[in-house]
Amino acid sequence: MNTPSTLGQLMISIEGIALDDQSRHRLMHPDIGGVILFSRNYENRQQLIELVQEIHDLRQPSLLVAVDQEGGVVQRFKSEFTVLPNMAMVGEAFEQNADRGLHLALDIGRVLGHELRAVGVDFSFTPVVDLESSNIAIGRRSFHPSPEVVCALSRALATGLGDMGMQAVAKHFPGHSGVVDDPHFDLPIDDRPLEELRLRDMVVYQDMESQGISAVMTCHVVFPNIDKLPATFSSRFIIKELRQRLGFNGLIVSDDIMMGALSQFGSPSERVIAARRAGCDLVLLCNSDQAADEVLNGPRLPQLSEASQTRLLRMKGSPQFLQHADRFNAARQKILELNLDH
């Protein structure tokens, strides 16, 4: 297989702590744009550095390497990394003192960004901007029930990431706050009308790019009063709302299409094509090499536009973190003083 000269539209996972021949071959496919890492891919910091470097060295432009490293219950790399608080704790700090909450969000962004960039990871899928609710999948991953507070804190965290050369990814558009079900297992149905979503959940997606958020991840929720398809497959949401009404020009990435919520929507290939046609630039396909191979060997996927290619390349991490060891050390000290449990 010839070395691809562009990035592809799929971000997939790998199984172990190093690449095997099969994984290397898979990652050379022109439809692959990146790798998302999980806890199973992490043994220690040095091993992670070597794994990320090997992925980056495979092709040029190098594949994107990402991770879900939020803090709280969602932190894939723990040993030799700073344990970070969940975002609800940040919201509670804001309730007590707005400046303290904003500085805590900034510090988390700086620590998270510096530690990931130091091992070569390009970006993390963070911050969560879903409004606080009873949703099972989100829980204390959310900052606050107020859109205005979520806006302020997510932008502060994004600023911290940006200080360290890392792009921020807001998730999950348009929002989980109207449902309880966990899309990892079930398909959530939200009966709210469009106007209510615009006044609540979608408020946090206004003017994101000007405030340091370069990408948005979609959610697998059906809003039947707006579209019969889940938001990830809905051009009504992705094109008309996010791109046109909200004016977002950054990268749009699907949540993992292998989640249980989408099991009734065809084969993995059909789901990838549906997400791409709806307006996603990058499609996440996690935890199934078999499904990845089925897609890569299946029907031809919609070609990425030049605009999509540019958005993907913007997600590459920069070496800016090297200039800010002082900011990182100060931020890390403040987080360590929180005495978080491991």
C-alpha positions in Angstrom: 0.0 0.0 0.0 1.3 3.4 -1.0 1.8 6.0 1.8 -1.3 8.3 1.8 -0.6 12.0 1.3 -3.6 13.2 3.1 -5.5 12.3 6.3 -8.6 10.2 6.1 -12.1 10.5 7.7 -11.9 7.7 10.3 -10.4 7.7 13.8 -10.1 4.2 15.1 -8.7 2.4 18.1 -5.9 -0.2 18.6 -5.7 -3.1 21.0 -2.4 -3.1 22.8 0.4 -1.1 24.2 2.4 -1.2 20.9 1.5 -1.6 17.3 1.5 -5.0 15.7 1.8 -5.6 11.9 -1.9 -5.8 11.4 -2.5 -2.5 13.2 0.3 -0.8 11.1 -1.2 -2.1 7.9 -4.7 -0.9 9.0 -3.4 2.6 9.9 -1.8 3.0 6.5 -5.2 2.9 4.8 -6.0 6.3 3.2 -9.4 6.5 4.9 -7.7 6.6 8.4 -7.1 10.0 9.9 -6.2 9.2 13.5 -6.1 6.9 16.5 -8.0 7.3 19.7 -6.2 5.7 22.7 -7.8 4.0 25.7 -6.6 2.8 29.1 -5.7 -0.5 27.6 -3.1 1.3 25.5 -1.3 2.7 28.5 1.2 0.9 30.7 3.5 3.8 31.7 4.6 7.2 30.4 7.6 6.1 28.5 5.7 3.3 26.7 3.0 5.9 25.8 5.7 8.2 24.3 7.0 5.4 22.2 3.6 4.3 21.0 2.5 7.8 20.0 5.8 8.4 18.2 5.4 5.1 16.3 1.9 6.2 15.2 3.1 9.6 14.2 6.0 8.1 12.2 3.9 5.9 10.1 2.9 8.5 7.5 3.0 12.1 6.5 1.0 14.1 7.3 1.1 12.2 10.6 -2.1 10.6 11.9 -3.8 12.5 14.7 -3.6 10.9 18.1 -6.4 11.6 20.6 -7.8 10.4 23.9 -10.7 11.0 26.2 -8.9 12.7 29.1 -11.4 14.9 30.9 -10.8 14.4 34.6 -12.9 12.7 37.2 -14.2 9.3 36.0 -13.0 9.8 32.4 -9.2 9.9 32.6 -7.6 7.1 30.5 -4.0 7.8 31.7 -3.6 7.9 35.5 -0.3 6.7 36.8 2.4 9.3 36.1 -0.3 11.8 35.2 -1.9 14.3 37.5 -5.3 13.2 38.8 -7.8 15.8 37.7 -11.2 16.7 39.3 -14.5 16.1 37.6 -16.1 19.1 35.9 -19.0 19.3 38.5 -16.4 20.1 41.1 -15.3 23.0 38.9 -18.9 24.2 38.7 -19.3 24.0 42.5 -16.1 26.1 42.9 -17.6 28.6 40.5 -20.8 28.7 42.6 -18.7 29.7 45.7 -16.5 32.1 43.9 -16.6 32.8 40.2 -13.0 33.7 39.8 -11.9 30.6 41.7 -14.0 28.4 39.4 -12.6 30.1 36.3 -9.0 29.8 37.5 -9.5 26.1 38.4 -10.9 25.4 34.8 -7.9 27.2 33.4 -5.5 25.2 35.5 -7.1 22.0 34.5 -6.7 22.9 30.9 -3.0 23.8 31.4 -2.2 20.6 33.2 -4.1 18.4 30.9 -2.7 20.0 27.8 0.9 20.1 29.0 0.9 16.4 30.1 -0.7 15.1 27.0 1.4 17.2 24.6 4.6 16.2 26.5 3.9 12.5 25.4 2.9 13.5 21.9 -0.9 13.3 22.1 -2.4 15.9 19.7 -5.7 16.5 21.5 -8.2 15.3 24.1 -12.0 15.1 23.5 -12.7 17.7 26.1 -14.5 19.8 27.5 -17.9 18.3 28.1 -20.4 21.1 27.5 -23.6 19.1 28.1 -25.7 20.9 30.7 -25.9 19.2 34.1 -28.9 16.9 34.3 -29.9 13.3 35.4 -28.3 11.8 32.3 -26.5 8.6 33.2 -23.7 8.9 30.7 -22.8 12.5 31.7 -23.3 12.8 35.4 -20.6 14.8 37.1 -18.7 15.2 33.8 -20.8 18.3 33.3 -19.8 21.7 34.7 -23.3 23.1 35.6 -27.0 23.3 34.6 -26.6 26.9 33.5 -25.6 27.4 29.8 -23.9 30.7 30.8 -21.7 29.0 33.5 -20.9 26.1 31.1 -19.8 28.7 28.5 -17.6 30.5 30.9 -15.9 27.4 32.4 -15.5 25.5 29.1 -13.8 28.6 27.5 -11.5 28.9 30.5 -10.5 25.3 30.2 -10.0 25.7 26.4 -7.7 28.7 27.1 -5.6 26.5 29.3 -5.4 23.8 26.6 -4.5 26.5 24.0 -1.7 27.8 26.2 -0.1 24.4 25.9 -0.6 24.0 22.1 -3.7 21.8 22.2 -7.1 22.3 20.5 -10.3 21.9 22.5 -13.3 19.7 21.5 -16.7 20.6 22.8 -19.0 17.6 23.3 -21.8 16.4 22.7 -23.8 18.4 20.2 -26.6 19.4 20.6 -26.8 17.9 24.1 -27.8 15.1 26.5 -29.6 17.1 29.1 -33.1 16.2 28.0 -32.6 12.4 28.3 -31.6 9.9 31.0 -30.5 6.9 28.8 -26.9 6.2 28.2 -26.2 6.0 24.4 -23.4 3.5 25.0 -26.2 1.0 25.5 -29.6 2.5 24.4 -31.0 5.1 22.0 -32.1 8.2 23.9 -35.2 10.0 22.7 -35.6 13.7 23.5 -39.1 15.2 22.7 -38.2 18.8 23.2 -38.9 21.3 20.4 -36.1 23.0 18.5 -36.7 26.4 20.2 -36.1 24.9 23.6 -32.9 23.3 22.5 -31.8 26.6 21.0 -32.5 28.5 24.2 -30.8 25.9 26.4 -28.4 23.3 25.2 -27.2 24.9 22.0 -26.4 28.3 23.7 -23.0 26.8 24.7 -22.1 26.3 21.0 -22.2 30.0 20.2 -19.0 31.8 19.2 -16.8 28.9 20.2 -14.0 29.3 17.7 -13.3 32.9 18.8 -12.9 31.5 22.3 -10.5 28.6 21.6 -12.8 25.7 20.8 -11.8 24.2 17.4 -13.9 21.1 17.2 -17.3 19.7 18.2 -18.4 16.1 18.8 -22.0 15.0 18.0 -24.3 13.0 20.2 -26.4 9.9 19.5 -29.7 11.3 20.6 -32.9 11.4 18.5 -35.0 14.5 18.7 -38.2 13.3 16.9 -39.8 16.7 16.8 -36.9 17.9 14.7 -35.5 14.9 12.9 -36.2 11.1 13.0 -32.4 10.4 12.8 -29.9 10.7 15.7 -28.0 14.0 15.7 -24.9 12.2 14.5 -26.7 11.3 11.3 -28.8 14.5 11.0 -27.8 17.3 8.5 -30.7 19.2 10.1 -28.5 19.5 13.2 -25.0 19.4 11.8 -25.4 21.6 8.7 -28.4 23.8 9.4 -27.9 24.4 13.1 -24.2 24.0 13.8 -22.7 25.1 10.6 -25.2 27.6 9.3 -27.2 29.1 12.2 -24.3 28.9 14.8 -21.7 29.7 12.2 -19.2 27.0 13.4 -16.4 26.3 10.9 -14.2 24.0 12.9 -13.9 20.2 12.8 -17.1 18.1 13.4 -16.5 14.6 14.7 -19.0 11.9 15.5 -19.2 10.2 18.8 -18.3 6.5 18.5 -20.6 4.9 15.9 -20.2 1.5 17.5 -22.2 2.6 20.6 -25.4 0.6 21.3 -27.5 3.6 20.5 -26.8 3.2 16.8 -27.0 -0.5 16.5 -30.4 -0.3 14.7 -29.0 2.0 12.0 -27.3 -0.5 9.7 -23.8 -1.9 9.3 -20.6 0.0 10.5 -20.1 1.1 6.9 -23.6 2.4 6.6 -23.2 4.3 9.8 -19.9 5.9 8.7 -21.5 7.0 5.4 -24.5 8.4 7.2 -22.4 10.4 9.6 -20.2 11.7 6.7 -23.2 12.7 4.5 -24.8 14.5 7.5 -21.7 16.7 7.8 -19.2 15.0 10.1 -15.6 15.6 9.0 -14.2 12.8 11.1 -16.0 9.6 12.3 -15.0 7.7 15.5 -15.1 3.9 15.2 -13.8 2.4 18.5 -13.1 -1.0 20.0 -13.7 -3.2 17.0 -10.9 -4.1 14.6 -13.4 -6.3 12.8 -15.8 -3.4 12.2 -12.9 -1.1 11.2 -11.7 -3.6 8.6 -15.3 -4.1 7.3 -15.5 -0.3 6.7 -12.0 0.0 5.2 -12.8 -3.0 2.8 -16.3 -1.9 2.1 -18.1 0.6 -0.1 -16.1 3.7 -1.0 -16.6 6.5 1.6 -17.6 10.1 0.7 -14.4 12.0 -0.3 -13.2 14.6 2.2 -13.3 18.1 1.0 -10.3 20.5 1.2 -12.1 22.3 4.0 -12.4 19.0 6.0 -8.7 18.3 5.3 -7.7 21.7 6.6 -9.9 21.3 9.7 -8.2 17.9 10.4 -4.7 19.4 10.1 -5.6 22.2 12.5 -6.0 19.6 15.2 -2.3 18.7 15.3 -0.7 19.6 18.6 2.0 22.3 18.7 5.2 22.4 20.7 4.0 25.5 22.5 3.8 23.6 25.8 7.7 23.7 25.9 7.5 27.5 26.6 5.2 27.2 29.5 6.7 24.9 32.1 6.2 27.6 34.7 2.4 27.9 34.0 2.1 24.1 34.1 4.0 23.7 37.4 1.9 26.5 39.1 -1.3 25.0 37.8 -0.4 21.5 38.8 0.5 22.6 42.3 -2.9 24.1 42.8 -4.6 20.9 41.6 -2.5 18.8 43.9 -3.6 20.9 46.8 -7.2 19.8 46.1 -6.2 16.4 47.5 -8.2 14.4 45.0 -8.6 10.7 45.5 -7.1 8.4 42.9 
